């Protein structure tokens, strides 16, 4: 799946989340050097409740994220056809889509 489509799907899922159960959206990238296998890196969007989210770039695959993240409800898992170096581009695009949508009141939580 292409980055733009995934960004739209993630932003839409953030908008539509209505329960406060922790929720995860995971994106793994392909590695062209290994002919399409998962690269060692992912983007994980987490919603601790329906009005807040975090989105991070990680240097590990989703399945290696740790027990706490893996225990949360997985809302969607995407495989992105773009290179691993597009993780920040994906994060920026999701944040942009969420911010531009007047019906999306989810707030990005950032580390201070």
The first five atom37 places (N, CA, C, CB, O) and aatype in JSON, in Angstrom:
{
  "aatype": [20, 20, 20, 20, 20, 20, 20, 20, 20, 20, 20, 20, 20, 20, 20, 20, 20, 20, 20, 20, 20, 20, 20, 20, 20, 20, 20, 20, 20, 20, 20, 20, 20, 20, 20, 20, 20, 20, 20, 20, 20, 20, 20, 20, 20, 20, 20, 20, 20, 20, 20, 20, 20, 20, 20, 20, 20, 20, 20, 20, 20, 20, 20, 20, 20, 20, 20, 20, 20, 20, 20, 20, 20, 20, 20, 20, 20, 20, 20, 20, 20, 20, 20, 20, 20, 20, 20, 20, 20, 20, 20, 20, 20, 20, 20, 20, 20, 20, 20, 20, 20, 20, 20, 20, 20, 20, 20, 20, 20, 20, 20, 20],
  "atom_mask": [
    [1, 1, 1, 1, 1],
    [1, 1, 1, 1, 1],
    [1, 1, 1, 1, 1],
    [1, 1, 1, 1, 1],
    [1, 1, 1, 1, 1],
    [1, 1, 1, 1, 1],
    [1, 1, 1, 1, 1],
    [1, 1, 1, 1, 1],
    [1, 1, 1, 1, 1],
    [1, 1, 1, 1, 1],
    [1, 1, 1, 1, 1],
    [1, 1, 1, 1, 1],
    [1, 1, 1, 1, 1],
    [1, 1, 1, 1, 1],
    [1, 1, 1, 1, 1],
    [1, 1, 1, 1, 1],
    [1, 1, 1, 1, 1],
    [1, 1, 1, 1, 1],
    [1, 1, 1, 1, 1],
    [1, 1, 1, 1, 1],
    [1, 1, 1, 1, 1],
    [1, 1, 1, 1, 1],
    [1, 1, 1, 1, 1],
    [1, 1, 1, 1, 1],
    [1, 1, 1, 1, 1],
    [1, 1, 1, 1, 1],
    [1, 1, 1, 1, 1],
    [1, 1, 1, 1, 1],
    [1, 1, 1, 1, 1],
    [1, 1, 1, 1, 1],
    [1, 1, 1, 1, 1],
    [1, 1, 1, 1, 1],
    [1, 1, 1, 1, 1],
    [1, 1, 1, 1, 1],
    [1, 1, 1, 1, 1],
    [1, 1, 1, 1, 1],
    [1, 1, 1, 1, 1],
    [1, 1, 1, 1, 1],
    [1, 1, 1, 1, 1],
    [1, 1, 1, 1, 1],
    [1, 1, 1, 1, 1],
    [1, 1, 1, 1, 1],
    [1, 1, 1, 1, 1],
    [1, 1, 1, 1, 1],
    [1, 1, 1, 1, 1],
    [1, 1, 1, 1, 1],
    [1, 1, 1, 1, 1],
    [1, 1, 1, 1, 1],
    [1, 1, 1, 1, 1],
    [1, 1, 1, 1, 1],
    [1, 1, 1, 1, 1],
    [1, 1, 1, 1, 1],
    [1, 1, 1, 1, 1],
    [1, 1, 1, 1, 1],
    [1, 1, 1, 1, 1],
    [1, 1, 1, 1, 1],
    [1, 1, 1, 1, 1],
    [1, 1, 1, 1, 1],
    [1, 1, 1, 1, 1],
    [1, 1, 1, 1, 1],
    [1, 1, 1, 1, 1],
    [1, 1, 1, 1, 1],
    [1, 1, 1, 1, 1],
    [1, 1, 1, 1, 1],
    [1, 1, 1, 1, 1],
    [1, 1, 1, 1, 1],
    [1, 1, 1, 1, 1],
    [1, 1, 1, 1, 1],
    [1, 1, 1, 1, 1],
    [1, 1, 1, 1, 1],
    [1, 1, 1, 1, 1],
    [1, 1, 1, 1, 1],
    [1, 1, 1, 1, 1],
    [1, 1, 1, 1, 1],
    [1, 1, 1, 1, 1],
    [1, 1, 1, 1, 1],
    [1, 1, 1, 1, 1],
    [1, 1, 1, 1, 1],
    [1, 1, 1, 1, 1],
    [1, 1, 1, 1, 1],
    [1, 1, 1, 1, 1],
    [1, 1, 1, 1, 1],
    [1, 1, 1, 1, 1],
    [1, 1, 1, 1, 1],
    [1, 1, 1, 1, 1],
    [1, 1, 1, 1, 1],
    [1, 1, 1, 1, 1],
    [1, 1, 1, 1, 1],
    [1, 1, 1, 1, 1],
    [1, 1, 1, 1, 1],
    [1, 1, 1, 1, 1],
    [1, 1, 1, 1, 1],
    [1, 1, 1, 1, 1],
    [1, 1, 1, 1, 1],
    [1, 1, 1, 1, 1],
    [1, 1, 1, 1, 1],
    [1, 1, 1, 1, 1],
    [1, 1, 1, 1, 1],
    [1, 1, 1, 1, 1],
    [1, 1, 1, 1, 1],
    [1, 1, 1, 1, 1],
    [1, 1, 1, 1, 1],
    [1, 1, 1, 1, 1],
    [1, 1, 1, 1, 1],
    [1, 1, 1, 1, 1],
    [1, 1, 1, 1, 1],
    [1, 1, 1, 1, 1],
    [1, 1, 1, 1, 1],
    [1, 1, 1, 1, 1],
    [1, 1, 1, 1, 1],
    [1, 1, 1, 1, 1],
    [1, 1, 1, 1, 1]
  ],
  "atom_positions": [
    [[0.85, -1.16, 0.0], [0.0, 0.0, 0.0], [0.9, 1.23, 0.0], [-0.97, -0.01, 1.22], [1.98, 1.22, 0.6]],
    [[0.47, 2.26, -0.65], [1.26, 3.49, -0.76], [1.07, 4.4, 0.45], [0.89, 4.24, -2.03], [0.04, 4.37, 1.12]],
    [[2.08, 5.2, 0.71], [2.14, 6.07, 1.87], [0.92, 6.99, 1.99], [3.39, 6.9, 1.82], [0.35, 7.11, 3.07]],
    [[0.51, 7.62, 0.92], [-0.61, 8.57, 0.98], [-1.91, 7.88, 1.4], [-0.81, 9.26, -0.39], [-2.68, 8.42, 2.2]],
    [[-2.14, 6.69, 0.88], [-3.35, 5.94, 1.26], [-3.3, 5.54, 2.73], [-3.51, 4.69, 0.38], [-4.3, 5.62, 3.43]],
    [[-2.14, 5.1, 3.18], [-1.99, 4.71, 4.58], [-2.19, 5.92, 5.49], [-0.6, 4.08, 4.83], [-2.88, 5.81, 6.51]],
    [[-1.61, 7.05, 5.14], [-1.77, 8.26, 5.95], [-3.25, 8.62, 6.08], [-0.98, 9.45, 5.34], [-3.71, 8.97, 7.17]],
    [[-3.98, 8.54, 4.99], [-5.41, 8.82, 5.02], [-6.17, 7.84, 5.9], [-5.98, 8.79, 3.63], [-7.06, 8.24, 6.65]],
    [[-5.82, 6.57, 5.81], [-6.48, 5.55, 6.64], [-6.18, 5.74, 8.12], [-6.06, 4.16, 6.2], [-7.08, 5.6, 8.95]],
    [[-4.94, 6.06, 8.45], [-4.58, 6.28, 9.85], [-5.29, 7.51, 10.4], [-3.04, 6.43, 10.0], [-5.85, 7.47, 11.49]],
    [[-5.29, 8.61, 9.65], [-5.97, 9.83, 10.09], [-7.47, 9.57, 10.28], [-5.76, 10.98, 9.06], [-8.07, 10.05, 11.24]],
    [[-8.06, 8.81, 9.37], [-9.49, 8.48, 9.48], [-9.76, 7.63, 10.71], [-9.96, 7.74, 8.21], [-10.75, 7.85, 11.42]],
    [[-8.9, 6.65, 10.98], [-9.07, 5.81, 12.17], [-8.94, 6.62, 13.45], [-8.05, 4.67, 12.16], [-9.66, 6.38, 14.41]],
    [[-8.03, 7.58, 13.46], [-7.88, 8.46, 14.63], [-9.16, 9.27, 14.83], [-6.66, 9.41, 14.45], [-9.62, 9.45, 15.95]],
    [[-9.73, 9.75, 13.75], [-10.97, 10.53, 13.81], [-12.15, 9.7, 14.31], [-11.3, 11.1, 12.42], [-12.94, 10.17, 15.13]],
    [[-12.26, 8.47, 13.84], [-13.43, 7.65, 14.13], [-13.38, 6.91, 15.45], [-13.61, 6.68, 13.05], [-14.38, 6.31, 15.85]],
    [[-12.28, 6.93, 16.13], [-12.17, 6.21, 17.4], [-13.09, 6.84, 18.42], [-10.7, 6.2, 17.91], [-12.99, 8.04, 18.67]],
    [[-14.0, 6.06, 19.01], [-14.97, 6.62, 19.93], [-14.91, 6.02, 21.33], [-16.35, 6.44, 19.39], [-15.63, 6.48, 22.22]],
    [[-14.08, 5.02, 21.54], [-13.97, 4.44, 22.88], [-12.62, 4.8, 23.48], [-14.15, 2.9, 22.82], [-11.68, 5.17, 22.78]],
    [[-12.54, 4.68, 24.79], [-11.3, 5.03, 25.48], [-10.4, 3.82, 25.73], [-11.62, 5.69, 26.79], [-9.44, 3.92, 26.5]],
    [[-10.68, 2.71, 25.11], [-9.79, 1.55, 25.19], [-8.52, 1.87, 24.41], [-10.49, 0.25, 24.65], [-8.62, 2.34, 23.27]],
    [[-7.33, 1.63, 24.96], [-6.1, 1.88, 24.21], [-6.13, 1.15, 22.86], [-4.87, 1.45, 25.02], [-6.63, 0.03, 22.76]],
    [[-5.58, 1.8, 21.86], [-5.74, 1.38, 20.48], [-4.44, 1.66, 19.72], [-6.93, 2.11, 19.81], [-3.82, 2.7, 19.92]],
    [[-4.03, 0.74, 18.85], [-2.76, 0.87, 18.13], [-3.01, 0.73, 16.63], [-1.73, -0.19, 18.61], [-3.8, -0.1, 16.19]],
    [[-2.32, 1.56, 15.86], [-2.26, 1.44, 14.4], [-0.78, 1.29, 14.06], [-2.92, 2.69, 13.66], [0.03, 2.13, 14.44]],
    [[-0.43, 0.24, 13.35], [0.98, -0.04, 13.06], [1.23, -0.03, 11.56], [1.4, -1.39, 13.66], [0.42, -0.51, 10.77]],
    [[2.38, 0.54, 11.19], [2.8, 0.58, 9.79], [4.22, 0.05, 9.7], [2.7, 2.03, 9.19], [5.14, 0.6, 10.3]],
    [[4.38, -1.04, 8.95], [5.73, -1.54, 8.67], [6.07, -1.2, 7.23], [5.83, -3.08, 8.92], [5.19, -1.13, 6.37]],
    [[7.32, -0.99, 6.98], [7.8, -0.62, 5.65], [8.51, -1.79, 5.0], [8.74, 0.6, 5.73], [9.04, -2.66, 5.69]],
    [[8.51, -1.8, 3.68], [9.22, -2.85, 2.97], [10.68, -2.46, 2.83], [8.58, -3.11, 1.59], [11.05, -1.29, 2.93]],
    [[11.49, -3.45, 2.6], [12.92, -3.24, 2.41], [13.27, -3.72, 1.01], [13.76, -3.98, 3.5], [13.34, -4.92, 0.76]],
    [[13.48, -2.79, 0.12], [13.75, -3.16, -1.27], [15.03, -3.99, -1.41], [13.86, -1.89, -2.13], [15.15, -4.8, -2.34]],
    [[15.99, -3.8, -0.5], [17.23, -4.58, -0.56], [16.97, -6.07, -0.29], [18.23, -4.04, 0.46], [17.73, -6.92, -0.76]],
    [[15.92, -6.37, 0.46], [15.6, -7.78, 0.75], [14.38, -8.25, -0.03], [15.36, -7.97, 2.25], [13.71, -9.21, 0.34]],
    [[14.1, -7.55, -1.12], [13.01, -7.92, -2.04], [11.64, -7.93, -1.38], [13.28, -9.29, -2.63], [10.89, -8.89, -1.53]],
    [[11.32, -6.88, -0.66], [9.98, -6.71, -0.13], [9.7, -7.24, 1.25], [9.06, -7.31, -1.02], [8.56, -7.16, 1.72]],
    [[10.7, -7.77, 1.93], [10.48, -8.21, 3.31], [10.37, -6.99, 4.21], [11.64, -9.14, 3.78], [10.78, -5.9, 3.83]],
    [[9.82, -7.19, 5.39], [9.67, -6.08, 6.32], [11.02, -5.49, 6.7], [8.92, -6.53, 7.58], [11.96, -6.23, 7.02]],
    [[11.11, -4.19, 6.67], [12.32, -3.5, 7.09], [12.35, -3.45, 8.61], [12.38, -2.06, 6.48], [11.33, -3.65, 9.27]],
    [[13.51, -3.18, 9.16], [13.64, -3.06, 10.61], [13.3, -1.63, 11.0], [15.07, -3.45, 11.08], [14.19, -0.81, 11.25]],
    [[12.03, -1.35, 11.04], [11.52, -0.04, 11.4], [10.04, 0.02, 11.16], [12.23, 1.05, 10.61], [9.51, -0.67, 10.29]],
    [[9.36, 0.86, 11.93], [7.91, 0.98, 11.79], [7.45, 2.33, 12.34], [7.18, -0.18, 12.51], [8.21, 3.05, 12.99]],
    [[6.21, 2.64, 12.06], [5.54, 3.79, 12.65], [4.37, 3.23, 13.45], [5.06, 4.84, 11.56], [3.61, 2.4, 12.96]],
    [[4.24, 3.7, 14.68], [3.15, 3.24, 15.53], [2.37, 4.45, 16.02], [3.69, 2.4, 16.74], [2.92, 5.37, 16.63]],
    [[1.07, 4.43, 15.74], [0.15, 5.44, 16.27], [-0.6, 4.78, 17.42], [-0.84, 6.01, 15.16], [-1.18, 3.7, 17.26]],
    [[-0.59, 5.43, 18.57], [-1.29, 4.9, 19.74], [-2.31, 5.92, 20.21], [-0.29, 4.56, 20.88], [-2.05, 7.12, 20.26]],
    [[-3.47, 5.41, 20.56], [-4.52, 6.26, 21.13], [-4.83, 5.75, 22.54], [-5.8, 6.27, 20.23], [-5.48, 4.72, 22.69]],
    [[-4.37, 6.46, 23.56], [-4.68, 6.02, 24.92], [-6.16, 6.22, 25.25], [-3.82, 6.79, 25.92], [-6.71, 5.54, 26.13]],
    [[-6.8, 7.15, 24.54], [-8.24, 7.39, 24.65], [-8.69, 7.97, 23.31], [-8.59, 8.38, 25.85], [-7.88, 8.14, 22.41]],
    [[-9.98, 8.26, 23.17], [-10.49, 8.65, 21.86], [-10.16, 10.09, 21.44], [-11.98, 8.47, 21.84], [-10.45, 10.47, 20.31]],
    [[-9.56, 10.88, 22.3], [-9.26, 12.27, 21.95], [-7.77, 12.57, 21.86], [-9.88, 13.18, 22.96], [-7.4, 13.71, 21.54]],
    [[-6.92, 11.62, 22.12], [-5.48, 11.87, 22.11], [-4.76, 10.76, 21.35], [-4.94, 11.97, 23.55], [-5.19, 9.61, 21.33]],
    [[-3.65, 11.14, 20.74], [-2.84, 10.14, 20.04], [-1.38, 10.53, 20.06], [-3.32, 9.96, 18.6], [-1.02, 11.7, 20.18]],
    [[-0.54, 9.51, 19.92], [0.89, 9.7, 19.7], [1.22, 8.97, 18.41], [1.77, 9.17, 20.92], [0.53, 8.04, 18.02]],
    [[2.27, 9.4, 17.76], [2.71, 8.71, 16.56], [4.23, 8.78, 16.55], [2.08, 9.32, 15.26], [4.81, 9.86, 16.61]],
    [[4.85, 7.61, 16.46], [6.31, 7.55, 16.59], [6.94, 6.7, 15.49], [6.69, 7.0, 17.95], [6.34, 5.77, 14.97]],
    [[8.16, 7.07, 15.17], [9.0, 6.29, 14.26], [9.91, 5.43, 15.13], [9.83, 7.23, 13.29], [10.51, 5.91, 16.09]],
    [[9.99, 4.16, 14.79], [10.76, 3.22, 15.61], [11.74, 2.44, 14.75], [9.82, 2.26, 16.35], [11.49, 2.19, 13.57]],
    [[12.85, 2.06, 15.34], [13.9, 1.31, 14.64], [13.76, -0.19, 14.87], [15.28, 1.79, 15.09], [14.76, -0.91, 14.96]],
    [[12.54, -0.65, 14.97], [12.25, -2.08, 15.12], [10.92, -2.36, 14.43], [12.2, -2.5, 16.64], [10.15, -1.44, 14.14]],
    [[10.66, -3.63, 14.17], [9.39, -4.01, 13.57], [8.3, -3.98, 14.63], [9.48, -5.42, 12.92], [8.59, -4.07, 15.82]],
    [[7.05, -3.85, 14.21], [5.94, -3.78, 15.15], [5.93, -4.99, 16.08], [4.61, -3.7, 14.39], [5.71, -4.83, 17.29]],
    [[6.16, -6.18, 15.55], [6.11, -7.39, 16.37], [7.18, -7.4, 17.46], [6.26, -8.63, 15.49], [7.12, -8.21, 18.38]],
    [[8.17, -6.49, 17.37], [9.21, -6.38, 18.38], [9.01, -5.15, 19.28], [10.58, -6.3, 17.71], [9.94, -4.73, 19.96]],
    [[7.82, -4.59, 19.27], [7.55, -3.33, 19.97], [7.52, -3.46, 21.49], [6.25, -2.78, 19.51], [7.68, -2.46, 22.19]],
    [[7.32, -4.62, 21.99], [7.25, -4.8, 23.45], [5.87, -5.24, 23.88], [7.64, -3.51, 24.16], [4.87, -4.96, 23.21]],
    [[5.83, -5.91, 25.0], [4.58, -6.51, 25.48], [3.49, -5.49, 25.74], [4.84, -7.27, 26.74], [2.32, -5.77, 25.47]],
    [[3.83, -4.3, 26.25], [2.8, -3.32, 26.57], [2.06, -2.85, 25.31], [3.41, -2.12, 27.3], [0.84, -2.74, 25.32]],
    [[2.79, -2.58, 24.24], [2.16, -2.14, 23.0], [1.43, -3.3, 22.33], [3.21, -1.55, 22.03], [0.31, -3.13, 21.86]],
    [[2.04, -4.46, 22.3], [1.41, -5.61, 21.66], [0.15, -6.06, 22.39], [2.39, -6.76, 21.59], [-0.71, -6.7, 21.79]],
    [[0.02, -5.73, 23.67], [-1.17, -6.1, 24.44], [-2.35, -5.19, 24.14], [-0.86, -6.07, 25.92], [-3.5, -5.55, 24.42]],
    [[-2.09, -4.02, 23.57], [-3.18, -3.09, 23.24], [-3.9, -3.56, 21.98], [-2.63, -1.66, 23.04], [-3.34, -4.26, 21.14]],
    [[-5.15, -3.17, 21.87], [-5.95, -3.53, 20.7], [-5.28, -3.02, 19.43], [-7.38, -2.98, 20.82], [-4.95, -1.84, 19.33]],
    [[-5.09, -3.91, 18.46], [-4.53, -3.52, 17.17], [-5.68, -3.19, 16.24], [-3.63, -4.66, 16.58], [-6.43, -4.07, 15.82]],
    [[-5.81, -1.91, 15.93], [-6.9, -1.47, 15.07], [-6.63, -1.75, 13.61], [-7.14, -0.01, 15.26], [-7.54, -2.07, 12.85]],
    [[-5.37, -1.62, 13.21], [-4.99, -1.89, 11.82], [-3.49, -2.06, 11.73], [-5.47, -0.74, 10.89], [-2.72, -1.45, 12.47]],
    [[-3.1, -2.9, 10.79], [-1.69, -3.13, 10.49], [-1.52, -2.91, 9.0], [-1.22, -4.58, 10.92], [-2.19, -3.54, 8.19]],
    [[-0.63, -2.0, 8.64], [-0.4, -1.67, 7.24], [1.02, -2.04, 6.84], [-0.67, -0.17, 6.98], [1.95, -1.92, 7.64]],
    [[1.18, -2.48, 5.61], [2.5, -2.67, 5.03], [2.67, -1.6, 3.97], [2.66, -4.12, 4.43], [1.93, -1.56, 2.98]],
    [[3.64, -0.73, 4.17], [3.88, 0.39, 3.27], [4.92, 0.0, 2.22], [4.33, 1.64, 4.05], [6.0, -0.49, 2.56]],
    [[4.59, 0.24, 0.96], [5.48, -0.1, -0.15], [6.65, 0.87, -0.29], [4.7, -0.13, -1.43], [7.56, 0.64, -1.09]],
    [[6.64, 1.95, 0.47], [7.7, 2.94, 0.38], [8.87, 2.55, 1.26], [7.18, 4.33, 0.77], [8.74, 1.72, 2.16]],
    [[10.02, 3.16, 0.99], [11.23, 2.86, 1.75], [11.12, 3.34, 3.19], [12.43, 3.5, 1.08], [10.34, 4.23, 3.52]],
    [[11.92, 2.72, 4.03], [11.97, 3.02, 5.46], [12.26, 4.49, 5.74], [13.01, 2.16, 6.13], [11.82, 5.02, 6.76]],
    [[12.99, 5.15, 4.86], [13.31, 6.56, 5.09], [12.1, 7.48, 4.95], [14.4, 6.99, 4.13], [12.22, 8.69, 5.11]],
    [[10.94, 6.93, 4.65], [9.71, 7.71, 4.52], [8.87, 7.72, 5.8], [8.88, 7.17, 3.37], [7.74, 8.2, 5.8]],
    [[9.43, 7.2, 6.89], [8.67, 7.17, 8.14], [8.26, 8.56, 8.6], [9.49, 6.49, 9.23], [7.1, 8.78, 8.96]],
    [[9.19, 9.52, 8.59], [8.85, 10.86, 9.05], [7.86, 11.53, 8.12], [10.11, 11.72, 9.18], [6.99, 12.28, 8.57]],
    [[7.97, 11.26, 6.83], [7.02, 11.79, 5.86], [5.61, 11.29, 6.19], [7.41, 11.39, 4.41], [4.65, 12.06, 6.13]],
    [[5.48, 10.02, 6.53], [4.19, 9.46, 6.91], [3.65, 10.13, 8.16], [4.31, 7.95, 7.12], [2.48, 10.51, 8.22]],
    [[4.49, 10.27, 9.16], [4.08, 10.92, 10.42], [3.61, 12.34, 10.15], [5.23, 10.92, 11.44], [2.55, 12.75, 10.63]],
    [[4.39, 13.09, 9.39], [4.01, 14.47, 9.08], [2.68, 14.55, 8.35], [5.1, 15.14, 8.25], [1.86, 15.42, 8.62]],
    [[2.47, 13.62, 7.4], [1.23, 13.63, 6.62], [0.02, 13.26, 7.48], [1.35, 12.65, 5.44], [-1.04, 13.88, 7.33]],
    [[0.15, 12.28, 8.37], [-0.95, 11.93, 9.27], [-1.3, 13.14, 10.14], [-0.57, 10.71, 10.15], [-2.47, 13.5, 10.27]],
    [[-0.28, 13.76, 10.74], [-0.54, 14.93, 11.6], [-1.2, 16.06, 10.82], [0.77, 15.42, 12.24], [-2.08, 16.74, 11.34]],
    [[-0.77, 16.25, 9.59], [-1.35, 17.28, 8.73], [-2.83, 16.97, 8.43], [-0.55, 17.39, 7.42], [-3.67, 17.86, 8.52]],
    [[-3.13, 15.74, 8.09], [-4.51, 15.36, 7.78], [-5.41, 15.49, 9.0], [-4.56, 13.92, 7.25], [-6.55, 15.95, 8.88]],
    [[-4.93, 15.1, 10.16], [-5.71, 15.23, 11.39], [-5.98, 16.71, 11.67], [-4.98, 14.57, 12.59], [-7.1, 17.09, 11.99]],
    [[-4.94, 17.54, 11.55], [-5.08, 18.97, 11.85], [-5.99, 19.68, 10.85], [-3.71, 19.64, 11.84], [-6.69, 20.62, 11.22]],
    [[-5.99, 19.24, 9.61], [-6.8, 19.9, 8.57], [-8.27, 19.51, 8.61], [-6.24, 19.57, 7.22], [-9.1, 20.2, 8.02]],
    [[-8.6, 18.44, 9.27], [-9.98, 17.95, 9.29], [-10.76, 18.64, 10.41], [-10.01, 16.4, 9.48], [-10.49, 18.4, 11.59]],
    [[-11.73, 19.5, 10.06], [-12.47, 20.22, 11.1], [-13.32, 19.3, 11.99], [-13.36, 21.25, 10.45], [-13.72, 19.7, 13.08]],
    [[-13.59, 18.1, 11.53], [-14.38, 17.15, 12.32], [-13.54, 16.23, 13.18], [-15.24, 16.33, 11.41], [-14.07, 15.4, 13.92]],
    [[-12.22, 16.38, 13.1], [-11.33, 15.53, 13.88], [-10.8, 16.33, 15.06], [-10.17, 14.99, 13.0], [-9.98, 17.23, 14.88]],
    [[-11.25, 15.99, 16.25], [-10.84, 16.75, 17.43], [-9.76, 16.02, 18.25], [-12.05, 17.02, 18.31], [-9.49, 16.39, 19.4]],
    [[-9.15, 14.99, 17.66], [-8.07, 14.3, 18.35], [-6.86, 15.22, 18.47], [-7.68, 13.01, 17.6], [-6.54, 15.98, 17.56]],
    [[-6.2, 15.13, 19.6], [-5.04, 16.0, 19.88], [-3.77, 15.16, 19.94], [-5.25, 16.78, 21.21], [-3.72, 14.13, 20.61]],
    [[-2.74, 15.62, 19.24], [-1.45, 14.96, 19.27], [-0.79, 15.19, 20.61], [-0.55, 15.46, 18.12], [-0.69, 16.33, 21.08]],
    [[-0.33, 14.13, 21.22], [0.42, 14.21, 22.48], [1.89, 14.15, 22.1], [0.02, 13.04, 23.5], [2.32, 13.2, 21.44]],
    [[2.65, 15.13, 22.51], [4.08, 15.14, 22.19], [4.88, 15.08, 23.49], [4.47, 16.41, 21.38], [4.43, 15.53, 24.54]],
    [[6.06, 14.52, 23.39], [6.96, 14.46, 24.55], [7.58, 15.83, 24.75], [8.08, 13.36, 24.36], [8.09, 16.44, 23.81]],
    [[7.53, 16.32, 25.97], [8.1, 17.65, 26.27], [9.49, 17.54, 26.82], [7.23, 18.4, 27.25], [10.12, 18.55, 27.13]]
  ]
}
